[in-house]
């Protein structure tokens, strides 16, 4: 299981776990399928920001196979 700090590791259609803005304090993770990659830089220390097919936005913490 890879972490989500590198943009090249994340593809559209992949199943990931993200932490949403309102869950950052608790660390509560939301599982979903990547619809769009929102971060433009190649890496981000807190995780690449993505939009899930459900419309939720968060930073990738785990990439699920």
VENJO-V357489 format. One line per field, one symbol per residue. phi: phi as a letter, one per 40 degrees, with the letter a starting at -180 (. if undefined). psi: psi as a letter, one per 40 degrees, with the letter a starting at -180 (. if undefined). burial: b if it has 24 or more other C-alpha atoms within 12 Angstrom, else e. Layout:
# VENJO-V357489
phi = ???
psi = ???
burial = ???
This chain:
# VENJO-V357489
phi = .ccbcbcccbbcgccbbbbcdcbcccgcbbcabcbabcccccbacbhccbbcccgcbaccbabcc
psi = hiifehdeehiheihihihideedddehihiahhdihdhdidihdeihhihideeihihhdihi.
burial = eebbbbbebbbeebbbbbbbeeeeeeeebbbbbbebbbbeeeeeeebbbbbbeeebbbbbbbbee
